[in-house]
Amino acid sequence: MAAISCPQCGADLTQPQSVRVAEYHFGRLDPSGETGGPGFAYRLEQPDTYTILCSSCKRLVRTLPLEKKG
């Protein structure tokens, strides 16, 4: 079986701590009518993808879809 390697730098991605999984949190700011607050409210939206990054070169290896549950 061939080792999985980074397409940019060729690092072996099967080694411990060789990749980072990044899930991005997206959202929006809505105006808020509350007094004494910052004047806005943050509304979190569910991301539909996450990314795998190479720890050696810090570049994108692959983007994969998140599975929706429920």
N, C-alpha and C positions, 0 to 999 in steps of 0.2 A: 504494500500500500504506500503510495506516495505521500509525502508530508505536505500539509497545507501551508502555503507560503504567501507572504504579502506581495501583491502585484507590483508595488512600487520599489521596495527595497530588498525583497527576497527573504526577509526574516521568517523563521519557522514559527508559525502561529499556533502550533500544538504545544508549545512550551508553557509552563505556568506564568501567569501575568504577562502574556505576550499580546493580549488584546484588551481593549476597553469597550464596554457596551454603554452607549449613550442614548438615553431616552429624553427627548426634548419635551418640555411642557409649554404648550401654546395657550394663549388666552387673549383677552381683550379688556380694555378699561371702559367701564360704563360710568356716566355721571351719577353721582349720588346726592340725594337731597338732605343727607345728614348734616347737622350743624356740629361743628367741633371736630369733624373728621377731615381727611385730606381732600374731600370733594369728589372722590371717585371710588369705585369698587372694582376689584379684579375678578373676572369671571374665567375660571379655568376650563379649557376645552381639552377633550381627550385626543392625544396624538394618535396617528394611524401608522407610524413607522418608528423604528429605532435603528441606530447605526452601530456598526462594528468598526473600531479604529485600531490601527496598528500602534502598539506602545513604543516601538523603535523609532519610526519616522513620523508618528502622529498624523497619519493620513488615513482617509476613508478606505476601508476594505470592501464593505458591502452595506447596503440599506435593505432591511427586511421589514415586512409588514407585521404589525401587532395583531394578534387574534382577538376579536371582540368576544367577550363572554356575556352571556345573558340575553 
